[in-house]
Amino acid sequence: MRTSGRHGSIPSGELESIIVRNSNFLSVRRAGSGDGQAGLYDSVSGKYHGGIGGGRIPEWSYMRDEAPRLVRGWRNICYELLHKHKLRPTKEVARLVGDTTMRDVIDYGMAAQPMATPEPTRIYADGSWVSGTSESNVR
């Protein structure tokens, strides 16, 4: 099953600029300089709405094996913001996540959000394989 829209990892700065351009009063505050973590805050109330990792953001969320923690993918971040009505359903967002996917999230909420990649295997943002997978089960 292949989802519509863009595929693969994207730089965190690009995701941040897409979110800021198409959001309802969201601002991005980066912790430190360079590829550090960034927080999404409501510009009016100051409420925290989630974080964005630094560097390249994978398409799908996954749990790291070496130091267990959730790495949030850009699709899951966008789904959550669409569901909270913090991200406007613009043409740019439709190109990013896919038009039908965007409408599903708006119509059905988080139930339409895949929690992990629908692909048979997971690949890290840098292209390295996740432990436990082999090239034999990749199509």
Backbone as a chain_set.jsonl record, in Angstrom:
{"seq": "MRTSGRHGSIPSGELESIIVRNSNFLSVRRAGSGDGQAGLYDSVSGKYHGGIGGGRIPEWSYMRDEAPRLVRGWRNICYELLHKHKLRPTKEVARLVGDTTMRDVIDYGMAAQPMATPEPTRIYADGSWVSGTSESNVR", "coords": {"N": [[0.844, -1.17, 0.0], [0.681, 2.105, -0.912], [1.024, 5.411, 0.094], [-0.37, 8.598, -0.81], [1.098, 11.739, -1.897], [4.139, 13.351, -0.793], [7.252, 11.541, -0.396], [9.704, 9.91, 1.675], [12.464, 11.138, 3.728], [12.661, 14.485, 5.127], [14.32, 17.672, 5.484], [14.472, 19.168, 8.748], [14.184, 21.944, 8.917], [12.794, 22.585, 6.563], [10.328, 21.305, 7.013], [9.497, 22.767, 9.256], [9.184, 25.353, 8.135], [7.088, 24.874, 6.313], [5.041, 24.21, 8.087], [4.794, 26.609, 9.578], [4.039, 28.443, 7.559], [1.521, 27.467, 6.851], [-0.081, 27.329, 9.095], [-2.309, 27.849, 11.915], [-1.608, 30.304, 13.739], [0.811, 29.168, 14.791], [4.084, 28.987, 16.108], [7.598, 28.41, 15.746], [10.049, 27.393, 17.949], [13.366, 27.034, 18.329], [15.606, 24.956, 20.094], [18.589, 25.986, 21.062], [21.285, 26.205, 18.662], [21.717, 25.23, 15.214], [21.105, 21.798, 14.44], [19.249, 21.211, 16.535], [16.524, 20.288, 18.784], [13.167, 21.383, 18.128], [10.366, 23.315, 19.163], [6.816, 23.457, 18.854], [4.671, 26.084, 19.238], [1.709, 27.772, 20.331], [1.079, 30.918, 19.122], [-0.551, 32.8, 20.3], [-1.578, 31.921, 22.865], [0.662, 30.653, 23.908], [0.833, 27.962, 24.379], [2.256, 24.708, 24.333], [2.586, 22.544, 21.562], [3.862, 20.301, 20.63], [6.876, 18.633, 19.47], [9.677, 18.903, 17.177], [12.131, 16.971, 15.788], [15.695, 17.394, 15.24], [17.785, 17.871, 12.286], [17.423, 15.511, 9.624], [14.094, 14.543, 9.103], [12.366, 11.561, 9.447], [9.967, 9.897, 7.267], [7.983, 8.34, 8.527], [6.984, 7.636, 11.913], [8.988, 5.927, 14.337], [10.294, 3.522, 16.712], [13.313, 3.885, 18.269], [16.011, 1.54, 18.383], [18.541, 1.394, 19.691], [18.754, 3.426, 21.743], [16.085, 3.503, 23.375], [13.486, 5.41, 22.298], [10.807, 7.365, 20.997], [10.901, 8.33, 17.667], [9.618, 10.879, 15.951], [7.881, 10.961, 12.918], [7.55, 13.009, 9.939], [5.075, 12.825, 8.652], [3.335, 11.892, 10.679], [3.484, 14.032, 12.468], [2.322, 16.077, 10.93], [-0.265, 14.951, 10.553], [-1.238, 14.97, 13.184], [-1.292, 17.74, 13.725], [-3.109, 18.594, 11.754], [-5.391, 17.268, 12.659], [-5.811, 18.571, 15.106], [-6.589, 20.976, 14.163], [-4.666, 22.909, 13.825], [-3.072, 23.113, 11.678], [-3.648, 24.349, 8.541], [-5.704, 23.087, 5.885], [-4.263, 23.431, 3.192], [-3.23, 23.837, -0.292], [-0.493, 23.327, -0.414], [-0.053, 21.709, 1.847], [-1.67, 19.57, 1.12], [-0.202, 18.611, -1.079], [2.004, 17.728, 0.298], [1.187, 15.712, 2.272], [-0.698, 14.33, 0.826], [-3.734, 14.45, -0.947], [-6.122, 12.874, -0.525], [-5.463, 11.633, 1.867], [-5.228, 13.85, 3.562], [-7.884, 14.769, 3.583], [-9.093, 12.529, 4.789], [-8.007, 12.601, 7.399], [-9.075, 15.008, 8.308], [-11.829, 14.434, 8.125], [-12.155, 11.967, 9.58], [-10.492, 12.089, 11.766], [-7.898, 11.177, 14.123], [-8.105, 8.463, 13.784], [-7.711, 7.886, 11.146], [-5.052, 8.036, 10.842], [-2.097, 6.404, 10.062], [-0.085, 4.648, 12.294], [2.429, 3.733, 11.932], [4.777, 2.949, 9.331], [3.195, 1.854, 6.327], [4.561, 0.23, 4.672], [6.312, -2.89, 3.9], [8.785, -3.084, 5.235], [10.895, -1.147, 7.418], [12.873, 1.753, 6.955], [15.622, 3.631, 7.985], [16.081, 7.215, 8.072], [18.509, 7.826, 6.902], [18.868, 5.764, 5.184], [19.831, 3.357, 6.145], [19.309, -0.011, 7.234], [16.789, -1.221, 9.458], [17.334, -3.12, 12.385], [16.817, -6.635, 12.2], [15.59, -6.825, 9.779], [15.82, -7.877, 6.392], [17.303, -7.888, 3.106], [15.979, -9.703, 1.588], [13.24, -9.698, 2.117], [12.329, -7.398, 1.018], [10.574, -5.698, -1.448]], "CA": [[0.0, 0.0, 0.0], [1.475, 3.319, -1.035], [0.232, 6.598, 0.392], [-0.136, 9.684, -1.758], [1.882, 12.854, -1.377], [5.593, 13.259, -0.829], [7.802, 10.371, 0.278], [11.081, 10.013, 2.132], [12.748, 12.081, 4.798], [12.834, 15.886, 4.734], [15.043, 18.443, 6.505], [13.589, 19.735, 9.77], [13.925, 23.341, 8.578], [11.752, 22.626, 5.534], [9.065, 20.973, 7.678], [9.137, 23.913, 10.099], [8.687, 26.458, 7.306], [5.77, 24.469, 5.794], [4.086, 24.313, 9.196], [4.572, 28.021, 9.919], [3.295, 29.09, 6.463], [0.168, 26.931, 6.713], [-0.65, 27.057, 10.412], [-3.144, 28.825, 12.593], [-0.903, 30.922, 14.859], [1.877, 28.362, 15.378], [5.45, 29.472, 15.929], [8.614, 27.391, 16.005], [11.159, 27.861, 18.787], [14.428, 26.042, 18.281], [16.452, 24.87, 21.278], [19.983, 26.099, 20.659], [21.521, 26.488, 17.245], [21.991, 24.039, 14.411], [20.078, 20.762, 14.281], [18.642, 20.849, 17.808], [15.085, 20.095, 18.834], [12.345, 22.583, 17.985], [9.041, 23.175, 19.74], [5.714, 24.164, 18.195], [3.913, 26.799, 20.258], [0.627, 28.66, 19.92], [1.57, 32.29, 19.231], [-1.464, 33.607, 21.111], [-1.619, 31.465, 24.251], [1.957, 30.13, 24.341], [0.7, 26.535, 24.658], [3.139, 23.798, 23.602], [1.813, 21.59, 20.762], [4.667, 19.167, 20.179], [8.245, 18.924, 19.079], [10.228, 18.436, 15.907], [13.538, 16.622, 15.95], [16.634, 18.112, 14.384], [18.341, 17.138, 11.147], [16.425, 14.987, 8.693], [12.937, 13.935, 9.753], [11.884, 10.433, 8.64], [8.568, 10.005, 6.844], [7.111, 7.675, 9.5], [7.5, 7.505, 13.27], [9.476, 4.601, 14.704], [10.957, 3.444, 18.005], [14.744, 3.586, 18.119], [16.43, 0.32, 19.064], [19.736, 1.552, 20.525], [18.364, 4.207, 22.929], [14.641, 3.498, 23.112], [12.652, 6.607, 22.345], [10.035, 7.515, 19.772], [11.329, 9.334, 16.7], [8.384, 11.256, 15.253], [7.999, 11.197, 11.49], [6.876, 14.243, 9.517], [3.668, 12.529, 8.36], [2.603, 11.816, 11.935], [3.418, 15.399, 12.993], [1.32, 16.792, 10.13], [-1.585, 14.385, 10.864], [-1.653, 15.455, 14.496], [-1.619, 19.165, 13.617], [-4.353, 18.691, 10.994], [-6.476, 16.816, 13.539], [-6.034, 19.622, 16.112], [-6.938, 22.192, 13.416], [-3.57, 23.868, 13.944], [-2.51, 23.189, 10.334], [-4.731, 24.563, 7.583], [-5.657, 22.165, 4.741], [-3.951, 24.195, 1.991], [-2.699, 23.049, -1.415], [0.863, 22.896, -0.068], [-0.183, 20.585, 2.777], [-2.209, 18.459, 0.325], [0.914, 18.047, -1.845], [2.922, 17.082, 1.232], [0.654, 14.47, 2.85], [-1.618, 13.689, -0.106], [-5.064, 15.053, -0.863], [-7.087, 11.973, 0.104], [-5.035, 11.445, 3.246], [-5.569, 15.063, 4.287], [-9.335, 14.764, 3.794], [-9.4, 11.477, 5.759], [-7.672, 13.071, 8.743], [-10.045, 16.042, 8.665], [-13.139, 13.812, 8.281], [-12.202, 10.866, 10.529], [-9.61, 12.334, 12.903], [-6.675, 10.395, 14.281], [-8.348, 7.082, 13.368], [-7.215, 7.753, 9.781], [-3.598, 8.155, 10.857], [-1.31, 5.191, 10.288], [0.874, 4.899, 13.368], [3.737, 3.316, 11.449], [4.806, 2.839, 7.887], [2.448, 0.733, 5.761], [5.477, -0.557, 3.851], [6.663, -4.137, 4.569], [9.958, -2.902, 6.088], [11.189, 0.239, 7.764], [14.226, 2.191, 6.635], [15.964, 4.88, 8.643], [16.144, 8.371, 7.186], [19.768, 7.819, 6.156], [18.877, 4.634, 4.264], [20.304, 2.124, 6.764], [18.224, -0.928, 7.557], [16.462, -1.455, 10.862], [17.726, -4.477, 12.742], [15.765, -7.627, 12.067], [15.074, -6.879, 8.413], [16.808, -8.298, 5.414], [16.966, -7.481, 1.74], [15.167, -10.734, 0.945], [11.823, -9.441, 2.249], [12.039, -6.089, 0.434], [10.135, -5.887, -2.825]], "C": [[0.889, 1.233, 0.0], [0.576, 4.511, -0.762], [0.576, 7.694, -0.606], [0.669, 10.786, -1.098], [3.368, 12.585, -1.505], [6.07, 12.031, -0.057], [9.249, 10.613, 0.653], [11.248, 11.054, 3.224], [12.875, 13.502, 4.251], [13.597, 16.607, 5.838], [14.067, 19.094, 7.486], [13.255, 21.193, 9.47], [12.831, 23.496, 7.535], [10.384, 22.317, 6.134], [8.588, 22.142, 8.535], [8.567, 25.053, 9.27], [7.327, 26.129, 6.696], [4.717, 24.635, 6.883], [3.779, 25.768, 9.513], [3.754, 28.726, 8.837], [1.828, 28.685, 6.434], [-0.525, 26.678, 8.044], [-1.571, 28.169, 10.876], [-2.406, 29.273, 13.855], [0.11, 30.011, 15.543], [3.215, 29.035, 15.119], [6.404, 28.347, 16.298], [9.718, 28.034, 16.837], [12.182, 26.748, 18.848], [15.265, 26.125, 19.557], [17.903, 24.89, 20.828], [20.109, 26.42, 19.187], [21.811, 25.186, 16.518], [20.82, 23.096, 14.358], [19.484, 20.305, 15.611], [17.148, 20.644, 17.683], [14.372, 21.433, 18.664], [10.981, 22.298, 18.593], [8.025, 23.972, 18.954], [4.841, 24.771, 19.282], [2.82, 27.635, 19.617], [1.107, 30.088, 20.161], [0.709, 33.155, 20.139], [-1.389, 33.211, 22.586], [-0.278, 30.993, 24.795], [1.945, 28.646, 24.639], [1.609, 25.714, 23.742], [2.296, 22.756, 22.866], [2.632, 20.424, 20.239], [6.042, 19.61, 19.728], [8.588, 18.369, 17.721], [11.696, 18.161, 16.151], [14.411, 17.418, 15.009], [17.142, 17.249, 13.248], [17.272, 16.716, 10.17], [15.336, 14.258, 9.463], [12.466, 12.772, 8.875], [10.41, 10.615, 8.284], [7.623, 9.449, 7.902], [7.784, 7.633, 10.859], [7.984, 6.077, 13.491], [10.131, 4.679, 16.074], [12.408, 3.061, 17.765], [15.098, 2.346, 18.912], [17.543, 0.575, 20.073], [19.469, 2.35, 21.804], [16.856, 4.395, 22.803], [13.951, 4.844, 23.361], [11.956, 6.704, 20.998], [10.636, 8.629, 18.921], [10.103, 9.647, 15.854], [8.666, 11.555, 13.794], [7.185, 12.419, 11.084], [5.41, 14.002, 9.176], [2.834, 12.518, 9.635], [2.465, 13.19, 12.589], [2.331, 16.179, 12.254], [-0.091, 16.284, 10.411], [-2.111, 14.94, 12.176], [-2.063, 16.926, 14.443], [-2.888, 19.394, 12.801], [-5.551, 18.323, 11.868], [-6.827, 17.876, 14.586], [-6.484, 20.939, 15.483], [-5.913, 23.302, 13.621], [-2.861, 24.045, 12.607], [-3.668, 23.298, 9.355], [-4.595, 23.592, 6.407], [-5.459, 22.915, 3.417], [-3.439, 23.271, 0.886], [-1.299, 22.521, -1.105], [0.839, 21.694, 0.877], [-0.729, 19.362, 2.04], [-1.122, 17.816, -0.523], [1.862, 17.277, -0.936], [2.378, 15.738, 1.712], [-0.255, 13.704, 1.903], [-3.029, 14.197, 0.129], [-6.069, 14.151, -0.154], [-6.739, 11.736, 1.572], [-5.418, 12.649, 4.092], [-7.069, 15.107, 4.581], [-9.751, 13.699, 4.805], [-9.13, 11.932, 7.184], [-8.678, 14.118, 9.204], [-11.417, 15.413, 8.941], [-13.208, 12.802, 9.43], [-11.282, 11.038, 11.728], [-8.409, 11.422, 12.924], [-6.869, 8.921, 13.917], [-7.83, 6.834, 11.957], [-5.696, 7.763, 9.718], [-2.937, 6.8, 11.014], [-0.243, 5.5, 11.333], [2.282, 4.497, 12.984], [3.655, 3.187, 9.942], [3.967, 1.662, 7.39], [3.317, -0.154, 4.88], [5.867, -1.84, 4.599], [7.884, -4.03, 5.483], [10.137, -1.43, 6.369], [12.635, 0.543, 7.407], [14.463, 3.496, 7.363], [16.084, 5.997, 7.61], [17.425, 8.372, 6.358], [19.888, 6.616, 5.224], [19.368, 3.337, 4.877], [19.112, 1.281, 7.202], [18.017, -0.995, 9.051], [16.846, -2.881, 11.186], [16.542, -5.425, 12.63], [15.161, -7.685, 10.676], [16.182, -7.336, 7.491], [16.362, -7.855, 4.036], [16.053, -8.487, 1.069], [13.663, -10.449, 1.056], [11.435, -8.043, 1.766], [11.658, -6.298, -1.018], [10.559, -4.735, -3.677]], "O": [[1.766, 1.363, 0.853], [-0.514, 4.612, -1.325], [1.668, 7.716, -1.174], [0.894, 10.767, 0.112], [3.791, 11.695, -2.242], [5.373, 11.54, 0.831], [9.938, 11.419, 0.029], [10.305, 11.754, 3.593], [13.158, 13.701, 3.069], [13.534, 16.204, 6.999], [12.975, 19.515, 7.104], [12.139, 21.631, 9.748], [12.029, 24.427, 7.607], [9.397, 22.978, 5.812], [7.401, 22.467, 8.537], [7.569, 25.659, 9.66], [6.486, 27.02, 6.571], [3.627, 25.144, 6.625], [2.616, 26.125, 9.698], [2.87, 29.522, 9.154], [0.977, 29.479, 6.033], [-1.466, 25.888, 8.107], [-1.607, 29.264, 10.314], [-2.571, 28.676, 14.918], [0.256, 30.073, 16.764], [3.448, 29.585, 14.042], [6.059, 27.448, 17.065], [10.253, 29.082, 16.477], [11.907, 25.658, 19.351], [15.589, 27.212, 20.036], [18.393, 23.908, 20.27], [19.152, 26.855, 18.548], [22.115, 24.167, 17.139], [19.671, 23.524, 14.244], [19.241, 19.112, 15.79], [16.576, 20.806, 16.605], [14.91, 22.484, 19.013], [10.496, 21.168, 18.541], [8.337, 25.047, 18.442], [4.33, 24.058, 20.146], [2.977, 28.143, 18.507], [1.497, 30.432, 21.277], [1.194, 34.143, 20.691], [-1.165, 34.057, 23.452], [-0.091, 30.936, 26.01], [2.949, 28.11, 25.107], [1.72, 25.983, 22.546], [1.4, 22.152, 23.456], [2.115, 19.623, 19.46], [6.33, 20.802, 19.62], [7.904, 17.498, 17.183], [12.421, 19.015, 16.661], [13.912, 18.049, 14.078], [16.95, 16.033, 13.249], [16.325, 17.459, 9.91], [15.615, 13.46, 10.358], [12.194, 12.966, 7.69], [9.698, 11.391, 8.921], [6.567, 10.031, 8.149], [9.011, 7.598, 10.949], [7.454, 5.135, 12.902], [10.481, 5.761, 16.544], [12.698, 2.042, 17.138], [14.552, 2.12, 19.992], [17.509, 0.043, 21.183], [19.943, 1.951, 22.868], [16.405, 5.356, 22.181], [13.859, 5.324, 24.491], [12.447, 6.195, 19.99], [10.851, 9.741, 19.404], [9.605, 8.786, 15.127], [9.582, 12.312, 13.473], [6.254, 12.819, 11.783], [4.58, 14.885, 9.388], [1.739, 13.078, 9.662], [1.437, 13.482, 13.2], [1.516, 16.859, 12.878], [-1.024, 17.083, 10.501], [-3.274, 15.331, 12.277], [-3.064, 17.315, 15.044], [-3.667, 20.293, 13.117], [-6.59, 18.981, 11.824], [-7.998, 18.061, 14.917], [-6.732, 21.912, 16.195], [-6.25, 24.485, 13.592], [-2.129, 25.017, 12.417], [-4.56, 22.45, 9.338], [-3.478, 23.305, 5.977], [-6.388, 23.017, 2.616], [-3.241, 22.076, 1.103], [-0.956, 21.402, -1.486], [1.63, 20.764, 0.718], [-0.299, 18.239, 2.304], [-1.111, 16.595, -0.677], [2.458, 16.285, -1.355], [3.055, 14.72, 1.569], [-0.556, 12.537, 2.153], [-3.462, 14.354, 1.271], [-6.794, 14.611, 0.728], [-7.628, 11.649, 2.418], [-5.884, 12.49, 5.221], [-7.478, 15.443, 5.693], [-10.663, 13.93, 5.598], [-9.934, 11.678, 8.08], [-9.087, 14.117, 10.365], [-12.097, 15.813, 9.886], [-14.19, 12.773, 10.172], [-11.296, 10.199, 12.629], [-7.953, 10.947, 11.884], [-5.885, 8.2, 13.757], [-7.537, 5.692, 11.602], [-5.115, 7.526, 8.659], [-3.187, 6.107, 12.0], [0.43, 6.527, 11.243], [3.238, 4.888, 13.654], [2.579, 3.305, 9.354], [4.023, 0.58, 7.975], [2.854, -1.185, 4.394], [5.763, -1.877, 5.825], [8.008, -4.816, 6.422], [9.608, -0.574, 5.661], [13.512, -0.311, 7.542], [13.602, 4.376, 7.361], [16.176, 5.735, 6.411], [17.43, 8.865, 5.23], [20.902, 6.462, 4.544], [19.333, 2.301, 4.213], [18.041, 1.808, 7.502], [18.963, -0.844, 9.824], [16.698, -3.767, 10.344], [15.406, -5.058, 12.931], [14.296, -8.523, 10.42], [17.362, -7.183, 7.805], [15.204, -7.496, 3.821], [15.41, -8.16, 0.071], [12.887, -10.891, 0.209], [10.344, -7.559, 2.068], [12.355, -7.006, -1.744], [10.278, -4.716, -4.875]]}, "num_chains": 1, "name": "protein.A"}
